[in-house]
Amino acid sequence: MFRNQLNSTNLPKCRLFWQLCQATTNQIQTQTQTQTRQFRVAVIGAAGGIGQPLALLLMTNKLVTELALHDLEATKGFGKDLSHISTVCKVKPYFGEDGMKKAIKGSHIVMITAGMPRKPGQTRDFLFDTNGPIVARAACLVSHYAPKALVGIITNPVNAVVVVAAEAMKQAGSYDPKRLFGVTTLDVVRAEKFIGEHMDVHPYEIRIPVVGGHAGTTIVPIFSQCQPRFKGDKKCIASIVKRIQTGGDEVVRAKAGKGSATLSMAYAAARFTNALMRGLKGKSCAPECAYVESDVTDAPFFSTPLTFGRKGIKKNHGLPKMNESEKKQVKVAVEALKQSAAKGVEYMNKMRE
């Protein structure tokens, strides 16, 4: 009787204690899963000049636990080569049309670098007719097989093919402007490097927003907001701006027609991918510039500093304060970017007909 009385008296308290324990356990498990969550990253165009070094860099990132590699030609060989590297990352090679679907499916991040590289004398826009359809197809497959994935587009011309990707996703019914990015990080990387060399400062210490687009005069480094403060006259600034804007041409000429900027682009893309993953994990990270849909200017797509979160763009920081010269450069960039966006929309409208 005493035992029954004890049980009946303490039962509500026991239940409450059990519920509290269970709630605490669930909270700990959720926090642990969030802290340890790693990611599957797909690289489309993985066998190319950018894809291979990008895959190598991603293999060494502790946030990547599975790397899906796709290209038109077999990726089995270099995938096997990568798989021997002593990291916990698993490598899954795919090729062909059906392979692209499998590479994309279940990926948290899809980096698209497939397409033809630039040759001497070619502008990025010259590549549009070849690379536009490639990006459109990849974007369509992302919409169907990984609609919540964050998508970074490296394929040139970025200013136009990102718009193509957006239109393809709209047609598929899964477009989210917070999840689609044109990767312009290389322009920032070059700015950090060239400014660092000029000022005899480590590039890691340089912070400078590079806004606009990813071709020629659409690339606008905001020197007035450089940290530490830039030391140099207007002529010096103009020289470095020109070098940042034509950095790709510099590499194409140096390679004598045998390639474009691949290693530096792979480094920049790996840095951008890392920022996306940190955002997905809810970790803080310095803003990165990227070419995204926005209402910051009259151009429908424009590169500005962004902070990333669990659903892609957490905050678009917009245009920084600028001097009159920089405002004029942005105005020129906006007009060119409006034309690039119109080109992308026009192409997809023709595809729809």
C-alpha positions as CSV (number, residue, x, y, z in Angstrom):
1,M,0.0,0.0,0.0
2,F,2.8,2.4,0.9
3,R,4.6,1.5,-2.3
4,N,1.4,2.2,-4.3
5,Q,0.9,5.5,-2.5
6,L,4.5,6.5,-3.1
7,N,4.2,5.7,-6.8
8,S,1.0,7.5,-7.3
9,T,2.2,10.5,-5.3
10,N,5.5,10.8,-7.2
11,L,4.2,9.9,-10.7
12,P,3.5,13.4,-11.9
13,K,6.9,14.5,-10.7
14,C,8.6,11.5,-12.3
15,R,6.9,12.3,-15.6
16,L,7.9,15.9,-15.4
17,F,11.5,14.9,-14.6
18,W,11.5,12.5,-17.5
19,Q,10.1,15.1,-19.9
20,L,12.8,17.6,-18.8
21,C,15.5,14.9,-19.4
22,Q,14.2,14.0,-22.8
23,A,13.9,17.7,-23.8
24,T,17.5,18.4,-22.7
25,T,18.7,15.3,-24.5
26,N,17.0,16.3,-27.7
27,Q,18.4,19.8,-27.4
28,I,21.9,18.5,-27.0
29,Q,21.5,16.1,-29.9
30,T,20.2,19.0,-32.1
31,Q,23.2,21.2,-31.1
32,T,25.6,18.4,-31.7
33,Q,24.1,17.7,-35.1
34,T,24.4,21.4,-36.0
35,Q,27.9,21.6,-34.8
36,T,29.1,18.5,-36.6
37,R,27.0,18.9,-39.8
38,Q,29.2,18.6,-42.8
39,F,28.3,18.9,-46.5
40,R,28.0,17.2,-49.8
41,V,29.4,19.5,-52.5
42,A,29.0,18.8,-56.2
43,V,31.5,20.2,-58.8
44,I,30.0,20.3,-62.3
45,G,32.8,20.5,-64.8
46,A,35.2,18.7,-62.4
47,A,37.7,17.4,-65.0
48,G,38.5,20.9,-66.3
49,G,41.2,23.3,-65.5
50,I,39.3,24.9,-62.7
51,G,37.4,21.8,-61.6
52,Q,40.4,19.7,-60.7
53,P,42.2,22.1,-58.4
54,L,38.9,23.2,-56.9
55,A,38.2,19.6,-56.1
56,L,41.6,19.2,-54.5
57,L,41.1,22.3,-52.3
58,L,37.6,21.2,-51.3
59,M,39.1,17.8,-50.3
60,T,41.2,19.5,-47.7
61,N,38.2,21.4,-46.2
62,K,36.9,19.7,-43.0
63,L,33.4,20.9,-43.7
64,V,33.2,18.7,-46.9
65,T,32.5,15.1,-46.2
66,E,31.4,14.1,-49.7
67,L,32.6,15.4,-53.0
68,A,30.5,14.6,-56.1
69,L,32.5,15.2,-59.3
70,H,30.9,15.4,-62.7
71,D,32.1,16.0,-66.2
72,L,31.2,14.9,-69.7
73,E,34.3,12.7,-69.8
74,A,35.1,10.0,-67.2
75,T,36.0,11.4,-63.8
76,K,36.9,8.0,-62.4
77,G,40.6,8.4,-62.8
78,F,41.2,11.7,-61.1
79,G,38.4,10.9,-58.7
80,K,40.4,7.8,-57.6
81,D,43.5,9.9,-57.4
82,L,41.8,12.4,-55.0
83,S,40.3,9.5,-52.9
84,H,43.8,8.5,-51.8
85,I,44.3,11.9,-50.0
86,S,44.3,11.4,-46.2
87,T,41.1,13.2,-45.4
88,V,37.6,11.9,-44.3
89,C,36.0,13.3,-47.4
90,K,34.4,10.6,-49.7
91,V,34.8,11.1,-53.5
92,K,31.9,10.1,-55.8
93,P,32.8,10.4,-59.6
94,Y,30.1,10.7,-62.2
95,F,30.0,11.4,-66.0
96,G,27.5,11.8,-68.7
97,E,23.9,13.2,-68.6
98,D,22.6,10.7,-66.2
99,G,25.7,11.2,-64.0
100,M,25.0,14.9,-63.7
101,K,21.6,14.1,-62.1
102,K,23.3,11.7,-59.6
103,A,26.0,14.2,-58.8
104,I,23.6,17.0,-58.1
105,K,21.0,14.9,-56.1
106,G,21.4,15.4,-52.4
107,S,24.1,18.0,-52.6
108,H,24.0,21.0,-50.3
109,I,26.2,23.1,-52.6
110,V,26.6,22.9,-56.4
111,M,29.5,24.7,-58.0
112,I,29.2,25.0,-61.8
113,T,32.4,25.4,-63.7
114,A,31.6,23.5,-66.9
115,G,32.1,25.1,-70.2
116,M,34.7,26.4,-72.6
117,P,37.6,28.5,-71.2
118,R,38.8,31.7,-72.8
119,K,41.5,31.9,-75.5
120,P,43.7,34.9,-76.4
121,G,41.7,37.7,-78.0
122,Q,38.4,36.3,-76.7
123,T,36.2,38.3,-74.3
124,R,34.1,36.5,-71.7
125,D,30.9,37.5,-73.7
126,F,32.3,35.6,-76.7
127,L,31.7,32.4,-74.7
128,F,28.0,32.9,-74.1
129,D,26.7,31.0,-77.1
130,T,28.6,27.9,-76.0
131,N,28.4,28.1,-72.2
132,G,24.8,29.5,-71.9
133,P,23.1,26.2,-72.8
134,I,25.5,24.2,-70.5
135,V,24.6,26.4,-67.5
136,A,20.9,26.3,-68.3
137,R,20.9,22.5,-68.3
138,A,22.8,22.3,-65.0
139,A,20.5,24.8,-63.4
140,C,17.4,22.9,-64.6
141,L,18.8,19.7,-63.0
142,V,19.5,21.5,-59.8
143,S,15.9,22.6,-59.7
144,H,14.7,19.1,-60.0
145,Y,17.2,17.1,-57.9
146,A,18.5,19.6,-55.3
147,P,16.1,22.5,-55.2
148,K,17.4,23.7,-51.8
149,A,21.0,23.6,-52.8
150,L,23.2,26.8,-52.9
151,V,24.5,27.2,-56.4
152,G,27.7,29.0,-57.3
153,I,28.4,29.7,-61.0
154,I,32.0,30.1,-62.1
155,T,31.4,29.5,-65.9
156,N,31.9,32.6,-68.0
157,P,30.5,35.0,-68.9
158,V,29.2,35.2,-65.4
159,N,27.3,38.5,-66.0
160,A,25.0,36.8,-68.4
161,V,25.0,33.1,-67.6
162,V,23.9,33.7,-64.0
163,V,20.7,35.3,-65.4
164,V,20.3,32.3,-67.7
165,A,20.5,30.0,-64.6
166,A,17.9,32.2,-62.8
167,E,15.5,32.0,-65.8
168,A,15.9,28.3,-66.1
169,M,15.1,27.8,-62.4
170,K,12.1,30.1,-62.7
171,Q,10.8,27.9,-65.5
172,A,11.3,24.8,-63.4
173,G,9.5,26.5,-60.5
174,S,12.2,26.4,-57.9
175,Y,14.1,29.7,-58.2
176,D,15.2,31.3,-54.9
177,P,17.3,34.4,-55.4
178,K,19.0,33.9,-52.0
179,R,20.5,30.6,-53.2
180,L,22.0,31.5,-56.6
181,F,25.4,33.2,-56.9
182,G,27.8,34.4,-59.6
183,V,31.3,33.8,-58.1
184,T,33.2,37.0,-58.4
185,T,35.6,36.3,-55.6
186,L,38.6,36.2,-57.9
187,D,38.3,39.9,-58.4
188,V,38.4,40.4,-54.7
189,V,41.4,38.0,-54.4
190,R,43.3,39.9,-57.1
191,A,42.5,43.3,-55.4
192,E,43.8,41.9,-52.1
193,K,47.0,40.6,-53.8
194,F,47.8,43.6,-55.9
195,I,47.1,46.1,-53.1
196,G,49.1,44.1,-50.6
197,E,52.1,44.0,-53.0
198,H,51.8,47.8,-53.5
199,M,51.5,48.6,-49.8
200,D,53.9,45.8,-48.6
201,V,51.0,44.4,-46.5
202,H,50.0,40.7,-46.2
203,P,47.0,40.2,-48.6
204,Y,45.1,38.5,-45.7
205,E,45.1,41.9,-43.9
206,I,43.5,43.7,-46.9
207,R,39.7,44.2,-46.9
208,I,38.2,45.9,-50.0
209,P,34.7,45.5,-51.5
210,V,34.7,44.8,-55.3
211,V,31.2,45.5,-56.7
212,G,29.5,45.3,-60.0
213,G,30.1,42.3,-62.2
214,H,32.8,40.0,-63.4
215,A,34.1,41.4,-66.7
216,G,36.2,44.4,-67.6
217,T,34.8,47.8,-66.5
218,T,31.9,46.1,-64.7
219,I,34.5,45.2,-62.0
220,V,34.6,48.1,-59.6
221,P,37.0,48.0,-56.6
222,I,36.0,50.5,-54.0
223,F,39.4,51.9,-52.9
224,S,37.9,54.5,-50.7
225,Q,36.8,51.7,-48.4
226,C,40.0,49.8,-48.4
227,Q,41.3,48.6,-45.0
228,P,44.0,49.4,-44.1
229,R,43.7,52.8,-45.8
230,F,45.2,52.7,-49.3
231,K,48.4,54.6,-49.7
232,G,48.8,55.9,-53.3
233,D,47.7,58.7,-55.6
234,K,44.9,58.6,-58.3
235,K,47.3,57.4,-61.0
236,C,48.4,54.5,-58.8
237,I,44.7,53.6,-58.1
238,A,43.8,53.7,-61.8
239,S,46.7,51.4,-62.6
240,I,45.7,48.8,-60.0
241,V,42.0,49.0,-61.0
242,K,43.0,48.4,-64.6
243,R,45.1,45.4,-63.6
244,I,42.2,43.9,-61.5
245,Q,39.8,44.4,-64.4
246,T,42.1,42.8,-66.9
247,G,43.7,40.2,-64.7
248,G,42.1,37.4,-66.7
249,D,43.7,38.7,-69.9
250,E,47.1,38.9,-68.2
251,V,46.9,35.2,-67.4
252,V,45.6,34.2,-70.8
253,R,48.5,36.0,-72.5
254,A,51.0,34.5,-70.1
255,K,49.7,31.0,-70.9
256,A,50.1,31.7,-74.6
257,G,46.7,30.4,-75.6
258,K,47.0,27.2,-73.6
259,G,44.6,28.1,-70.8
260,S,43.0,30.8,-68.7
261,A,43.0,31.7,-65.0
262,T,42.4,28.3,-63.5
263,L,44.4,27.9,-60.3
264,S,43.6,31.4,-59.0
265,M,39.9,30.9,-59.9
266,A,39.9,27.5,-58.1
267,Y,41.4,29.1,-55.0
268,A,38.7,31.9,-55.1
269,A,35.9,29.4,-55.7
270,A,37.1,27.3,-52.7
271,R,37.2,30.3,-50.5
272,F,33.6,31.2,-51.6
273,T,32.4,27.7,-51.1
274,N,33.8,27.7,-47.6
275,A,31.9,30.9,-46.8
276,L,28.7,29.3,-48.0
277,M,29.3,26.3,-45.8
278,R,30.0,28.4,-42.7
279,G,26.8,30.2,-43.4
280,L,24.9,26.9,-43.6
281,K,26.3,25.9,-40.3
282,G,25.3,29.2,-38.7
283,K,28.9,30.3,-38.2
284,S,30.1,33.8,-38.6
285,C,32.3,34.7,-41.6
286,A,33.5,37.9,-43.2
287,P,31.2,39.1,-46.0
288,E,32.1,37.9,-49.5
289,C,31.1,39.7,-52.7
290,A,29.0,37.8,-55.2
291,Y,26.8,38.6,-58.3
292,V,23.2,38.1,-57.2
293,E,19.7,39.3,-58.0
294,S,19.1,42.5,-56.1
295,D,17.5,45.9,-56.1
296,V,20.7,47.7,-55.0
297,T,21.0,49.4,-58.5
298,D,19.0,49.5,-61.7
299,A,20.8,46.4,-62.9
300,P,18.7,43.3,-61.9
301,F,21.9,41.5,-60.9
302,F,24.8,43.1,-59.2
303,S,27.8,42.1,-57.0
304,T,27.9,43.4,-53.5
305,P,29.2,42.2,-50.1
306,L,27.0,39.5,-48.7
307,T,26.6,37.7,-45.4
308,F,25.5,34.0,-45.6
309,G,23.2,32.0,-43.4
310,R,21.3,28.7,-43.3
311,K,19.2,29.6,-46.3
312,G,21.8,31.3,-48.4
313,I,22.0,35.1,-48.4
314,K,21.4,36.3,-44.8
315,K,22.1,40.0,-45.6
316,N,23.0,42.0,-48.7
317,H,25.1,44.9,-47.4
318,G,24.5,46.9,-50.6
319,L,26.8,49.5,-52.0
320,P,29.4,50.9,-49.6
321,K,30.1,54.6,-49.4
322,M,31.9,55.8,-52.5
323,N,33.7,58.8,-53.8
324,E,32.6,60.6,-57.0
325,S,35.0,58.6,-59.2
326,E,33.7,55.3,-57.9
327,K,30.1,56.4,-58.4
328,K,30.9,57.1,-62.0
329,Q,32.5,53.7,-62.4
330,V,29.4,52.0,-60.9
331,K,27.2,53.9,-63.3
332,V,29.1,52.6,-66.2
333,A,29.0,49.1,-64.8
334,V,25.2,49.2,-64.2
335,E,24.5,50.0,-67.9
336,A,26.7,47.2,-69.1
337,L,25.2,44.7,-66.6
338,K,21.6,45.7,-67.7
339,Q,22.6,44.6,-71.2
340,S,24.1,41.4,-69.9
341,A,21.0,40.6,-68.0
342,A,18.8,41.3,-71.0
343,K,20.9,39.0,-73.1
344,G,20.4,36.2,-70.6
345,V,16.6,36.7,-70.5
346,E,16.4,37.0,-74.3
347,Y,18.3,33.7,-74.7
348,M,16.0,31.8,-72.3
349,N,12.9,33.3,-74.0
350,K,14.1,31.9,-77.3
351,M,14.7,28.5,-75.7
352,R,11.1,28.6,-74.4
353,E,9.7,29.2,-77.9
